[in-house]
Amino acid sequence: MPTIFTRIINGEIPGRFVCQDDICVAFLDVRPLAPGHVLVVPRDEVDHWVDLSPDVASHLMVVAQRVGRAQRELLSPARIGMMIAGFEVPHVHVHVVPMDSMAALDFRNANPNPDQGDLDQLQTDLAGLLG
């Protein structure tokens, strides 16, 4: 059975994509840890990041860095955090999170009901910067 991320990548479930290429996609998290929280996800389903090929792992980091630079330009946070946890969905995903404190990386602080208009605007703005 495909993961929810594969279903988003395949267009079966809507996603707010900010960039994509042949190797990975980047889209806004629906339960953001902070405004602008983006997931960078390989197109191929791989459960654990240590099982990624070195080329794909490297590419994910390059894309995450590009996303982080766009987040920094748009949102001016104190830091851009990055995390790979992997408990939520068995498909590698890199969390790229604008943050003003370490609390931004605590999943207990995720927003279960973000403003949809704000997410739409963040998608437009980040996609524009990532062009």
Contact map, one row per residue, 1 for C-alpha under 8 A:
11100000000000000000000000000000000000000000000000000000000000000000000000000000000000000000000000000000000000000000000000000000000
11111110000000000000000000000000000000000000000000000000000000000000000000000000000000000000000000000000000000000000000000000000000
11111110000000000000000000000000000000000000100000000000000000000000000000000000000000001110000000000000000000000000000000000000000
01111111000010000000000000000000000000000000000000000000000000000000000000000000000000001000000000000000000000000000000000000000000
01111111100000000000000000000000000000001000000000000000000000000000000000000000000000001010000000000000000000000000000000000000000
01111111110000000000000000000000000000000011100000000000000000000000000000000000000000000000000000000000000000000000000000000000000
01111111111110000000000000000000000000000000000000000000000000000000000000000000000000000000000000000000000000000000000000000000000
00011111111111100000000000000000000000000000000000000000000000000000000000000000000000000000000000000000000000000000000000000000000
00001111111100100000000010000000000000000010000000000000000000000000000000000000000000000000000000000000000000000000000000000000000
00000111111110000000000000000000000000000000000000000000000000000000000000000000000000000000000000000000000000000000000000000000000
00000011111111100000000000000000000000000000000000000000000000000000000000000000000000000000000000000000000000000000000000000000000
00000011111111000000000000000000000000000000000000000000000000000000000000000000000000000000000000000000000000000000000000000000000
00010011011111100000000000000000000000000000000000000000000000000000000000000000000000000000000000000000000000000000000000000000000
00000001001111110000000000000000000000000000000000000000000000000000000000000000000000000000000000000000000000000000000000000000000
00000001101011111000000000110000000000000000000000000000000000000000000000000000000000000000000000000000000000000000000000000000000
00000000000001111100000000110000000000000000000000000000000000000000000000000000000000000000000000000000000000000000001100100000000
00000000000000111111000011110000000000000000000000000000000000000000000000000000000000000000000000000000000000000000000000100010000
00000000000000011111000011110000000000000000000000000000000000000000000000000000000000000000000000000000000000000000000000110110010
00000000000000001111100011100000000000000000000000000000000000000000000000000000000000000000000000000000000000000000000000000010011
00000000000000001111111111000000000000000000000000000000000000000000000000000000000000000000000000000000000000000000000000000000000
00000000000000000011111110000000000000000000000000000000000000000000000000000000000000000000000000000000000000000000000000000000000
00000000000000000001111100000000000000000010000000000000000000000000000000000000000000000000000000000000000000000000000000000000000
00000000000000000001111110000000000000000111000000000001001000000000000000000000000000000000000000000000000000000000000000000000000
00000000000000000001111111000000000000011110000000000000000100000000000000000000000000000000000000000000000000000000000000000000000
00000000100000001111101111100000000000011110000000000000000000000000000000000000000000000000000000000000000000000000000000000000000
00000000000000001111000111110000000001111000000000000000000000000000000000000000000000000000000000000000000000000000000000000000000
00000000000000111110000011111000000001110000000000000000000000000000000000000000000000000000000000000000000000000000000000100000000
00000000000000111100000001111101000111100000000000000000000000000000000000000000000000000000000000000000000000000000001000100000000
00000000000000000000000000111111000011100000000000000000000000000000000000000000000000000000000000000000000000000000000000000000000
00000000000000000000000000011111000000000000000000000000000000000000000000000000000000000000000000000000000000010100000000000000000
00000000000000000000000000001111100000000000000000000000000000000000000000000000000000000000000000000000000001111100000000000000000
00000000000000000000000000011111111111000000000000000000000000000000000000000000000000000000000000000000000001110100000000000000000
00000000000000000000000000000011111010000000000000000000000000000000000000000000000000000000000010000001111011100000000000000000000
00000000000000000000000000000001111110000000000000000000000000000000000000000000000000000000000011100001000001100000000000000000000
00000000000000000000000000000001111110000000000000000000000000000000000000000000000000000000000001000000000000000000001000000000000
00000000000000000000000000010001011111000000000000000000000000000000001000100000000000000000000011000000000000000000001001000000000
00000000000000000000000000011001111111100000000000000000000000000000000000000000000000000000001111000000000000000000000000000000000
00000000000000000000000001111001000111110000000000000000000000000010000000000000000000000000001110000000000000000000000000000000000
00000000000000000000000001111000000011111000000000000000000000000000000000000000000000000000111100000000000000000000000000000000000
00000000000000000000000111100000000001111100000000000000000100110000000000000000000000000000111100000000000000000000000000000000000
00001000000000000000000111000000000000111110000000000000000100000000000000000000000000000011110000000000000000000000000000000000000
00000000000000000000001110000000000000011111110000000001000100000000000000000000000000000001100000000000000000000000000000000000000
00000100100000000000011110000000000000001111100000000000000000000000000000000000000000000000000000000000000000000000000000000000000
00000100000000000000001000000000000000000111110000000000000000000000000000000000000000000000000000000000000000000000000000000000000
00100100000000000000000000000000000000000111111000000000000000000000000000000000000000000011000000000000000000000000000000000000000
00000000000000000000000000000000000000000101111110110000000000000000000000000000000000000111000000000000000000000000000000000000000
00000000000000000000000000000000000000000000111110100000000000000000000000000000000001000111000000000000000000000000000000000000000
00000000000000000000000000000000000000000000011111110000000000000000000000000000000001000111000000000000000000000000000000000000000
00000000000000000000000000000000000000000000011111110000100000000000000000000000000100000001000000000000000000000000000000000000000
00000000000000000000000000000000000000000000000111110000000000000000000000000000000000000000000000000000000000000000000000000000000
00000000000000000000000000000000000000000000011111111000000000000000000000000000000000000000000000000000000000000000000000000000000
00000000000000000000000000000000000000000000010111111101100000000000000000000000000000000000000000000000000000000000000000000000000
00000000000000000000000000000000000000000000000000111111100000000000000000000000000000000000000000000000000000000000000000000000000
00000000000000000000000000000000000000000000000000011111110000000000000000000000000000000000000000000000000000000000000000000000000
00000000000000000000000000000000000000000000000000001111111000000000000000000000000000000000000000000000000000000000000000000000000
00000000000000000000001000000000000000000100000000011111111100000000000000000000000000000000000000000000000000000000000000000000000
00000000000000000000000000000000000000000000000010011111111110000000000000000000000000000000000000000000000000000000000000000000000
00000000000000000000000000000000000000000000000000000111111111000000000000000000000000000000000000000000000000000000000000000000000
00000000000000000000001000000000000000000000000000000011111111100000000000000000000000000000000000000000000000000000000000000000000
00000000000000000000000100000000000000011100000000000001111111110000000000000000000000000000010000000000000000000000000000000000000
00000000000000000000000000000000000000000000000000000000111111111000000000000000000000000000000000000000000000000000000000000000000
00000000000000000000000000000000000000000000000000000000011111111100000000000000000000000000000000000000000000000000000000000000000
00000000000000000000000000000000000000010000000000000000001111111110000000000000000000000000000000000000000000000000000000000000000
00000000000000000000000000000000000000010000000000000000000111111111000000000000010000000000010100000000000000000000000000000000000
00000000000000000000000000000000000000000000000000000000000011111111100000000000000000000000000000000000000000000000000000000000000
00000000000000000000000000000000000000000000000000000000000001111111110000000000000000000000000000000000000000000000000000000000010
00000000000000000000000000000000000001000000000000000000000000111111111000000000000000000000000100000000000000000000000000000100010
00000000000000000000000000000000000000000000000000000000000000011111111100000001000000000000000111000000000000000000000000000000000
00000000000000000000000000000000000000000000000000000000000000001111111110000000000000000000000000000000000000000000000000000000000
00000000000000000000000000000000000000000000000000000000000000000111111111000000000000000000000000000000000000000000000000000100110
00000000000000000000000000000000000100000000000000000000000000000011111111110001000000000000000001000000000000000000000000000100000
00000000000000000000000000000000000000000000000000000000000000000001111111111011000000000000000001000000000000000000000000000000000
00000000000000000000000000000000000000000000000000000000000000000000111111110000000000000000000000000000000000000000000000000000000
00000000000000000000000000000000000000000000000000000000000000000000011111110000000000000000000000000000000000000000000000001100000
00000000000000000000000000000000000100000000000000000000000000000000001111111000000000000000000001000000000000000000000000000000000
00000000000000000000000000000000000000000000000000000000000000000000001111111100000000000000000000000000000000000000000000000000000
00000000000000000000000000000000000000000000000000000000000000000000000100111111000000000000000001110000000000000000000000000000000
00000000000000000000000000000000000000000000000000000000000000000000000000011111000000000000000001111000000000000000000000000000000
00000000000000000000000000000000000000000000000000000000000000000000000100001111100000000000000001111000000000000000000000000000000
00000000000000000000000000000000000000000000000000000000000000000001001100001111110000000000000111100000000000000000000000000000000
00000000000000000000000000000000000000000000000000000000000000000000000000000011111000000000001111100000100000000000000000000000000
00000000000000000000000000000000000000000000000000000000000000010000000000000001111100000000011110000000000000000000000000000000000
00000000000000000000000000000000000000000000000000000000000000000000000000000000111110000000011100000000100000000000000000000000000
00000000000000000000000000000000000000000000000010000000000000000000000000000000011111000001111000000000000000000000000000000000000
00000000000000000000000000000000000000000000000000000000000000000000000000000000001111110000110000000000000000000000000000000000000
00000000000000000000000000000000000000000000001100000000000000000000000000000000000111111111100000000000000000000000000000000000000
00000000000000000000000000000000000000000000000000000000000000000000000000000000000011111100000000000000000000000000000000000000000
00000000000000000000000000000000000000000000000000000000000000000000000000000000000011111100000000000000000000000000000000000000000
00111000000000000000000000000000000000000000000000000000000000000000000000000000000001111111000000000000000000000000000000000000000
00100000000000000000000000000000000000000000011100000000000000000000000000000000000001111111000000000000000000000000000000000000000
00101000000000000000000000000000000000001000111100000000000000000000000000000000000001001111100000000000000000000000000000000000000
00000000000000000000000000000000000000001100111110000000000000000000000000000000000101001111110000000000000000000000000000000000000
00000000000000000000000000000000000000111100000000000000000000000000000000000000000111000011111000000000000000000000000000000000000
00000000000000000000000000000000000000111000000000000000000100010000000000000000011110000001111100000000000000000000000000000000000
00000000000000000000000000000000000011110000000000000000000000000000000000000000111100000000111110000000000000000000000000000000000
00000000000000000000000000000000000011110000000000000000000000010011000000000001111000000000011111000000000000000000000000000000000
00000000000000000000000000000000110111000000000000000000000000000001000000000001110000000000001111100001100000000000000000000000000
00000000000000000000000000000000011110000000000000000000000000000001001100101111100000000000000111110001000000000000000000000000000
00000000000000000000000000000000010000000000000000000000000000000000000000001111100000000000000011111101100000000000000000000000000
00000000000000000000000000000000000000000000000000000000000000000000000000001110000000000000000001111101000000000000000000000000000
00000000000000000000000000000000000000000000000000000000000000000000000000000110000000000000000000111111000000000000000000000000000
00000000000000000000000000000000000000000000000000000000000000000000000000000000000000000000000000111111110000000000000000000000000
00000000000000000000000000000000000000000000000000000000000000000000000000000000000000000000000000001111110010000000000000000000000
00000000000000000000000000000000110000000000000000000000000000000000000000000000000000000000000011111111111010000000000000000000000
00000000000000000000000000000000100000000000000000000000000000000000000000000000101000000000000010100111111010000000000000000000000
00000000000000000000000000000000100000000000000000000000000000000000000000000000000000000000000000000111111111000000000000000000000
00000000000000000000000000000000100000000000000000000000000000000000000000000000000000000000000000000001111111000000000000000000000
00000000000000000000000000000000000000000000000000000000000000000000000000000000000000000000000000000000011111000000000000000000000
00000000000000000000000000000000100000000000000000000000000000000000000000000000000000000000000000000011111111100000000000000000000
00000000000000000000000000000011110000000000000000000000000000000000000000000000000000000000000000000000011111110000000000000000000
00000000000000000000000000000011110000000000000000000000000000000000000000000000000000000000000000000000000011111100000000000000000
00000000000000000000000000000111000000000000000000000000000000000000000000000000000000000000000000000000000001111100000000000000000
00000000000000000000000000000010000000000000000000000000000000000000000000000000000000000000000000000000000000111110000000000000000
00000000000000000000000000000111000000000000000000000000000000000000000000000000000000000000000000000000000000111111011000000000000
00000000000000000000000000000000000000000000000000000000000000000000000000000000000000000000000000000000000000001111111000000000000
00000000000000000000000000000000000000000000000000000000000000000000000000000000000000000000000000000000000000000111111100000000000
00000000000000000000000000000000000000000000000000000000000000000000000000000000000000000000000000000000000000000011111110000000000
00000000000000000000000000000000000000000000000000000000000000000000000000000000000000000000000000000000000000000111111111000000000
00000000000000010000000000010000001100000000000000000000000000000000000000000000000000000000000000000000000000000111111111100000000
00000000000000010000000000000000000000000000000000000000000000000000000000000000000000000000000000000000000000000001111111110000000
00000000000000000000000000000000000000000000000000000000000000000000000000000000000000000000000000000000000000000000111111111000000
00000000000000000000000000000000000100000000000000000000000000000000000000000000000000000000000000000000000000000000011111111100000
00000000000000011100000000110000000000000000000000000000000000000000000000000000000000000000000000000000000000000000001111111110000
00000000000000000100000000000000000000000000000000000000000000000000000000000000000000000000000000000000000000000000000111111111000
00000000000000000000000000000000000000000000000000000000000000000000000001000000000000000000000000000000000000000000000011111111100
00000000000000000100000000000000000000000000000000000000000000000010011001000000000000000000000000000000000000000000000001111111110
00000000000000001110000000000000000000000000000000000000000000000000000000000000000000000000000000000000000000000000000000111111111
00000000000000000000000000000000000000000000000000000000000000000000000000000000000000000000000000000000000000000000000000011111111
00000000000000000000000000000000000000000000000000000000000000000000010000000000000000000000000000000000000000000000000000001111111
00000000000000000110000000000000000000000000000000000000000000000110010000000000000000000000000000000000000000000000000000000111111
00000000000000000010000000000000000000000000000000000000000000000000000000000000000000000000000000000000000000000000000000000011111
